[in-house]
Amino acid sequence: MATKDSEPAAIVAIRDHFAQIERELPTYRLDSTDLMDRSAEGGVLSAYRAGDALRKLKAKYYGETGRATDNFYYWRDSLVFVYRLDERYDRTLSGKVIARQENRYYFDGSHLVRWLGPDGRAVQLSSPEAHEAETQYLKDDRELRLLLRAARDASERK
């Protein structure tokens, strides 16, 4: 694994932002809403804000054979990092987790600049899979923010 000194500046900055967000997470305001239509068994979207600034979205999706969690990290209102965790159960719905798979996606602007796959190795950014991941996570980012805004507007109207 590369040392911090040999990493590109954008990756070092993203890791620093991630560390700061995680360190400050207990001080952020937390809002949550259901994600019923985005997975087989529902889900929850949690938003963490420092004042009005969105710092993290955590989308947890439940399925019959497992669950998935996408953690979106933001700096200056831009997506900078997505941590994806997939977990599989030993039996349907309420089983014990028997397998875990992690992926890490680094963004600079609206571009995927690094993807570390489940084995911890970089995935080739010119691959069709990387292009699909970039497109999907940018789309998910937009959709989840809109969903969060709609939920907040609905609660303010009550």
N, C-alpha and C positions, 0 to 999 in steps of 0.2 A: 504494500500500500504506500502511496506517495506521502511524503511528509508535508507539513503545512507550507514549508518554504518552497517546495517544488510544485505546488498547486497553482493553477491559474488564479488570478486575483478575483475573478467573478465567483469562483467556487469557494474561496476563502471567505469572501464577504457573505455569501449565502449561509455558510456554516456558522459564521459569527452571528448573523441575524437569527438563525434557528436557535442557537444557544441562548441568546438574549430573550427571545420570545418564551422559550421553555422556562427559563429562570424567573421571568416576570409573570408567568401564567397565573399564579395565585392572586395577583393584584388586578387582573383584568375583570371587566364586567362580562358575565356569561348570560347568553340568551339561547334558548333551545326551541326547536319545532320538530314535528313529526315528518318522516320521509316515507309515508305509507305507500305511495305509488311508484317508488323507485326500486323496490326489491320484493321478492316473494313473501317475506314475512315481516315487512316493514323496516323501519329504521328511525334514526334520530340525527338531526343536524344541530350541532352546537357551535355557537359563534363566540369568540373571545375578542373583546375590544379594549383598547387602551384609549379612554375618552371616546371619540368618534372614530378612531382609526381601527379598522379591522386588522387583527394580527394573526388569527388562526380560525379556520373552519374545520370541524371534525365531523365527517359524515360516516355514520355507522350503519351498515346494511346487514340485515339478517336474512338467512335463507334456510332451507330445509336441511342442507348438509353442511352448513358452515356460516361464517360471517366474514365480512370485509370491512375494513376501516380505511378511509382516505383522510389524511391530515394535510390540509392546505395551509401554507405559511405565507404571510404577506409582509412586504416592506414598502412603505410609501405608496400604499394602495395597489401594489403590483404583486402578482403571484411570483414567488421566488423558489418555492420548494414544495414537493408533494411526497409524503411518505405513505406508501400503500402496504397494508398488512392483510393477507388472506389467511384465514384459519379454517381448517376442515374438522368436522366432528367424527367420532367413531360410530355414531348412529344418528339417525334422523332427529332433527330439532333440538334435543336436549342432551346430546352426548358430550363426552369429554373431547377437548381439542387434541387431535393426534398429529396434525401437520400444520406448519406455519411457513408462509412464504412472504418475504419482504422485497419491496422495490423502492428505489429512491430516485426521484426526478428533480433535476435542478433546472430552473428557468431564469433567463436573463431577458428582460422585456417580455415579448410573447414568443420566445424561442426556447426550445429544449436544448440545453447546453451540455448536459451530462445525464446519463441514466445508468444507475448501478442496479443490475439485476439481482435475482435471488442468491446467486453465488458470490455476490459482492464485486463482480467484474463489470467493467464498462460495456454497455451495449453499443454497437456501432450506430451512430446518429444518422447515417445515411440509409439505414435499413428501413423497409416498409413498416416494421413493427414500431420503430422509434417515431416515424412520421405519424402513425396511427395514435400512439400514446400522446404525442404532443397535441394533436388535434382534439383527442378525447378529453384530456385534462383541461385544456383551455375552454372547451365547451362546458364541461362540468363546472368549472369555476364560474362562468357566466350564469349558468342555470341555478346553481346553489345560491349565489348572491341575490338573484332575482327572487327565488323562493324565500330567502331570509327577509328580504325587503317587503314582500307581500305579507308574510306572517307578522312582521312588525307593524305594518300599516293596518292590518286587520285588528291587532290588539289595541292600537291607538284609537280606532273607531268605536271600540266597546265602551 
